[in-house]
Amino acid sequence: MTEPPAHGSVVLREFTEADVRLAHELGQDPYIPLIGKLPARPTRQEAEVWVRRQQSARAEGQGFAFVISANETAVGTIGLWLRKLSEGIGIVGYSISPGQRRRGFATDALKAITPFAWTVTGIERIELYIEPWNRGSVRAAEKAGYRNEGLLPAHHEIGGALRDMLLYASP
């Protein structure tokens, strides 16, 4: 990758050691630790381990993890995950720091990662999974051109319970 993916107000960049601060911010949110591997209220060591895991995702064939940067400030994360690549599917997931929400960063990040995803060999479709109550994420996906393909009952385990998810597909 020569030019980092970018759109509107954001640039998607690789993780650095400085992103331990971002891990702390995201870990304070009650929901974000439930949907990924970031511990709730992480210690410095836990945050460092999480950052290193993001840094190694590509080399380990898991996908592409990016920091969403706006005006050189880390405001969230977005990833293109390849666990369904054998089916031609890339899965995008994203999180915005609680203090940075409602500024269009998620929409811009989706608009940045989507063209990048189409350059990954084997991807024929891009999917997002969003809980129905998450109106902010639904708005971001729709503004980025993703289509709602319906409700998947009891589709993802989140916080120890199976949750319904809306399936959104690439524009």
Number of C-alpha atoms within 10 A of each C-alpha: 5 4 8 13 20 21 15 13 15 26 25 26 19 16 20 13 11 11 20 22 15 19 27 21 19 27 22 16 16 11 14 19 18 16 13 12 10 20 18 20 17 20 14 13 10 17 24 20 16 18 22 16 16 21 18 15 17 15 9 10 11 17 20 21 25 22 26 30 20 19 9 10 13 23 23 26 25 22 25 26 22 22 14 12 19 10 12 14 20 26 21 23 17 19 21 24 19 16 11 14 14 13 11 16 24 28 24 23 30 27 23 22 22 20 12 15 24 15 9 14 9 15 18 14 16 21 21 22 22 23 18 14 11 11 11 14 21 22 15 20 25 15 16 19 17 22 17 18 11 11 16 15 11 12 16 17 12 16 12 8 10 12 16 19 20 20 19 21 21 21 14
